[in-house]
Amino acid sequence: MNDEQIRVMLQSPTLQHHLVSVHEILNDPALSSETTAEGRYDVALKKFRELRAGGNESNIEVEEFVGRVLSVLEGRRVHD
């Protein structure tokens, strides 16, 4: 994705922390207690949902980032 707003968002230490934690869950079976990639994906998705609006760990930066990514992706679909 070549989007200036996303690049700026990714400079936030808070957003970086949350994205790295989801990434680590996906890649480290010890963090999720899941040995399969599918199991780790489910745990990471649950964590990500908790970071979204309405989740127990909701974070405005995560929500804004997701909104921007979806907006860019939707724009690409319209132009494809």
N, CA, C and O of each residue as an XYZ file, in Angstrom:
320
protein
N       0.840     -1.175      0.000
C       0.000      0.000      0.000
C       0.880      1.231      0.000
O       1.778      1.379      0.829
N       0.612      2.078     -0.913
C       1.373      3.310     -1.021
C       0.454      4.462     -0.624
O      -0.063      5.179     -1.480
N       0.257      4.631      0.680
C      -0.659      5.641      1.186
C       0.044      6.459      2.265
O       0.507      5.912      3.266
N       0.119      7.738      2.060
C       0.834      8.618      2.996
C       0.210      8.586      4.383
O       0.927      8.556      5.383
N      -1.098      8.592      4.456
C      -1.765      8.590      5.759
C      -1.443      7.307      6.536
O      -1.238      7.358      7.749
N      -1.399      6.185      5.864
C      -1.049      4.922      6.528
C       0.398      4.961      6.997
O       0.704      4.509      8.101
N       1.290      5.496      6.171
C       2.701      5.607      6.587
C       2.838      6.444      7.853
O       3.608      6.098      8.748
N       2.097      7.539      7.930
C       2.146      8.395      9.124
C       1.599      7.639     10.327
O       2.190      7.675     11.406
N       0.480      6.958     10.148
C      -0.114      6.191     11.251
C       0.855      5.144     11.785
O       0.949      4.930     12.993
N       1.576      4.493     10.873
C       2.497      3.422     11.280
C       3.700      3.932     12.064
O       4.466      3.130     12.598
N       3.881      5.229     12.145
C       4.964      5.795     12.946
C       4.594      5.895     14.424
O       5.457      6.163     15.259
N       3.334      5.683     14.749
C       2.875      5.770     16.131
C       3.377      4.577     16.943
O       3.125      3.430     16.575
N       4.086      4.839     18.043
C       4.546      3.733     18.899
C       3.392      2.880     19.440
O       3.536      1.668     19.597
N       2.263      3.504     19.722
C       1.114      2.754     20.238
C       0.584      1.797     19.186
O       0.359      0.621     19.474
N       0.384      2.285     17.971
C      -0.098      1.420     16.898
C       0.921      0.325     16.605
O       0.546     -0.831     16.410
N       2.189      0.671     16.571
C       3.239     -0.329     16.344
C       3.166     -1.428     17.392
O       3.247     -2.612     17.066
N       3.014     -1.039     18.640
C       2.938     -2.019     19.736
C       1.784     -3.004     19.508
O       1.962     -4.217     19.625
N       0.613     -2.475     19.185
C      -0.546     -3.343     19.003
C      -0.393     -4.241     17.775
O      -0.738     -5.422     17.829
N       0.112     -3.704     16.686
C       0.296     -4.525     15.481
C       1.362     -5.592     15.698
O       1.219     -6.717     15.221
N       2.424     -5.247     16.410
C       3.467     -6.240     16.703
C       2.905     -7.336     17.601
O       3.236     -8.508     17.421
N       2.062     -6.976     18.562
C       1.511     -8.010     19.448
C       0.646     -8.996     18.661
O       0.696    -10.200     18.916
N      -0.145     -8.500     17.710
C      -0.952     -9.395     16.876
C      -0.036    -10.260     16.009
O      -0.268    -11.460     15.861
N       0.993     -9.657     15.444
C       1.957    -10.394     14.615
C       2.649    -11.494     15.427
O       2.816    -12.613     14.941
N       3.043    -11.180     16.642
C       3.712    -12.173     17.490
C       2.782    -13.338     17.826
O       3.215    -14.490     17.853
N       1.521    -13.047     18.080
C       0.549    -14.118     18.348
C       0.467    -15.048     17.146
O       0.397    -16.267     17.302
N       0.476    -14.475     15.951
C       0.405    -15.279     14.728
C       1.615    -16.190     14.554
O       1.506    -17.264     13.963
N       2.754    -15.769     15.063
C       3.999    -16.471     14.772
C       4.628    -17.224     15.936
O       5.568    -17.992     15.729
N       4.138    -17.026     17.146
C       4.756    -17.661     18.311
C       3.740    -18.535     19.043
O       2.890    -18.020     19.770
N       3.822    -19.859     18.854
C       2.872    -20.755     19.516
C       2.848    -20.607     21.037
O       1.818    -20.864     21.660
N       3.959    -20.201     21.642
C       4.007    -20.053     23.098
C       3.091    -18.929     23.584
O       2.577    -18.992     24.701
N       2.883    -17.907     22.760
C       2.030    -16.789     23.168
C       0.549    -17.126     23.095
O      -0.253    -16.602     23.869
N       0.194    -17.990     22.175
C      -1.225    -18.295     21.971
C      -1.625    -19.665     22.514
O      -2.812    -19.977     22.609
N      -0.650    -20.466     22.863
C      -0.876    -21.857     23.275
C      -1.516    -22.671     22.154
O      -2.194    -23.667     22.407
N      -1.295    -22.240     20.923
C      -1.828    -22.926     19.747
C      -0.670    -23.426     18.895
O       0.250    -22.669     18.586
N      -0.713    -24.684     18.520
C       0.377    -25.243     17.712
C       0.126    -25.126     16.218
O       1.061    -25.217     15.422
N      -1.130    -24.924     15.829
C      -1.425    -24.830     14.403
C      -1.532    -23.370     13.970
O      -1.874    -22.497     14.768
N      -1.237    -23.122     12.711
C      -1.359    -21.768     12.167
C      -2.808    -21.294     12.258
O      -3.071    -20.128     12.554
N      -3.740    -22.205     12.003
C      -5.159    -21.848     12.081
C      -5.556    -21.434     13.497
O      -6.296    -20.468     13.681
N      -5.065    -22.161     14.487
C      -5.354    -21.823     15.878
C      -4.777    -20.474     16.263
O      -5.434    -19.675     16.930
N      -3.530    -20.219     15.836
C      -2.900    -18.928     16.124
C      -3.639    -17.796     15.416
O      -3.790    -16.707     15.968
N      -4.100    -18.057     14.190
C      -4.881    -17.062     13.454
C      -6.143    -16.695     14.233
O      -6.482    -15.517     14.347
N      -6.834    -17.693     14.765
C      -8.059    -17.444     15.532
C      -7.774    -16.595     16.776
O      -8.533    -15.679     17.092
N      -6.678    -16.903     17.479
C      -6.321    -16.137     18.676
C      -5.936    -14.705     18.287
O      -6.338    -13.754     18.958
N      -5.166    -14.548     17.214
C      -4.761    -13.217     16.758
C      -5.972    -12.400     16.317
O      -6.052    -11.204     16.595
N      -6.904    -13.039     15.635
C      -8.114    -12.349     15.196
C      -8.933    -11.890     16.403
O      -9.475    -10.785     16.406
N      -9.018    -12.729     17.413
C      -9.737    -12.350     18.636
C      -9.067    -11.142     19.289
O      -9.747    -10.208     19.712
N      -7.739    -11.159     19.372
C      -6.993    -10.026     19.935
C      -7.265     -8.759     19.123
O      -7.517     -7.696     19.690
N      -7.213     -8.877     17.802
C      -7.434     -7.735     16.937
C      -8.844     -7.179     17.137
O      -9.036     -5.964     17.179
N      -9.811     -8.059     17.259
C     -11.195     -7.612     17.501
C     -11.318     -6.873     18.827
O     -12.071     -5.905     18.933
N     -10.585     -7.321     19.833
C     -10.606     -6.657     21.136
C     -10.004     -5.256     21.056
O     -10.353     -4.382     21.850
N      -9.101     -5.041     20.101
C      -8.474     -3.732     19.921
C      -9.351     -2.773     19.121
O      -9.127     -1.562     19.132
N     -10.347     -3.317     18.430
C     -11.244     -2.489     17.619
C     -12.299     -1.828     18.515
O     -12.463     -2.193     19.679
N     -13.000     -0.859     17.950
C     -14.050     -0.155     18.698
C     -15.049     -1.152     19.266
O     -15.504     -2.063     18.574
N     -15.377     -0.967     20.522
C     -16.318     -1.854     21.185
C     -15.662     -3.023     21.892
O     -16.300     -3.698     22.699
N     -14.382     -3.271     21.595
C     -13.670     -4.363     22.251
C     -13.193     -3.958     23.633
O     -13.146     -2.772     23.961
N     -12.843     -4.938     24.431
C     -12.378     -4.670     25.794
C     -11.095     -3.856     25.846
O     -10.841     -3.160     26.828
N     -10.289     -3.938     24.799
C      -9.022     -3.204     24.749
C      -9.052     -2.136     23.657
O      -8.006     -1.776     23.117
N     -10.233     -1.630     23.331
C     -10.372     -0.750     22.168
C      -9.363      0.398     22.198
O      -9.088      0.996     23.238
N      -8.833      0.672     21.028
C      -7.818      1.703     20.867
C      -8.157      2.501     19.622
O      -8.312      1.939     18.537
N      -8.271      3.804     19.779
C      -8.682      4.666     18.679
C      -7.694      4.613     17.516
O      -8.100      4.694     16.357
N      -6.403      4.478     17.813
C      -5.413      4.424     16.741
C      -5.584      3.162     15.891
O      -5.450      3.211     14.668
N      -5.872      2.062     16.526
C      -6.107      0.816     15.795
C      -7.353      0.971     14.931
O      -7.354      0.588     13.761
N      -8.408      1.529     15.506
C      -9.654      1.697     14.760
C      -9.461      2.620     13.556
O      -9.955      2.330     12.466
N      -8.749      3.719     13.748
C      -8.499      4.642     12.634
C      -7.630      3.995     11.558
O      -7.846      4.215     10.367
N      -6.657      3.206     11.977
C      -5.783      2.509     11.035
C      -6.594      1.517     10.197
O      -6.471      1.485      8.973
N      -7.408      0.722     10.853
C      -8.241     -0.255     10.143
C      -9.176      0.469      9.171
O      -9.347      0.043      8.029
N      -9.770      1.553      9.631
C     -10.655      2.318      8.764
C      -9.948      2.831      7.529
O     -10.503      2.789      6.432
N      -8.726      3.317      7.695
C      -7.972      3.834      6.551
C      -7.590      2.706      5.594
O      -7.721      2.854      4.379
N      -7.121      1.587      6.129
C      -6.749      0.448      5.283
C      -7.967     -0.017      4.480
O      -7.862     -0.259      3.278
N      -9.104     -0.141      5.134
C     -10.313     -0.565      4.429
C     -10.712      0.444      3.357
O     -11.131      0.064      2.264
N     -10.581      1.707      3.669
C     -10.909      2.752      2.698
C     -10.019      2.652      1.458
O     -10.505      2.747      0.331
N      -8.733      2.462      1.670
C      -7.794      2.331      0.546
C      -8.124      1.085     -0.267
O      -8.144      1.131     -1.497
N      -8.384     -0.030      0.415
C      -8.711     -1.263     -0.294
C     -10.012     -1.140     -1.082
O     -10.098     -1.634     -2.206
N     -11.000     -0.505     -0.526
C     -12.270     -0.313     -1.228
C     -12.079      0.572     -2.451
O     -12.688      0.330     -3.493
N     -11.235      1.599     -2.333
C     -10.928      2.450     -3.478
C     -10.247      1.696     -4.595
O     -10.485      1.967     -5.772
N      -9.404      0.753     -4.233
C      -8.727     -0.067     -5.241
C      -9.711     -0.959     -5.972
O      -9.597     -1.149     -7.183
N     -10.681     -1.512     -5.244
C     -11.673     -2.393     -5.868
C     -12.518     -1.623     -6.874
O     -12.867     -2.151     -7.930
N     -12.843     -0.394     -6.554
C     -13.667      0.423     -7.446
C     -12.910      0.716     -8.732
O     -13.505      0.772     -9.808
N     -11.575      0.908     -8.620
C     -10.771      1.269     -9.778
C     -10.240      0.075    -10.563
O      -9.726      0.242    -11.669
N     -10.357     -1.111    -10.008
C      -9.831     -2.315    -10.706
C     -10.704     -2.727    -11.855
O     -10.406     -3.708    -12.536
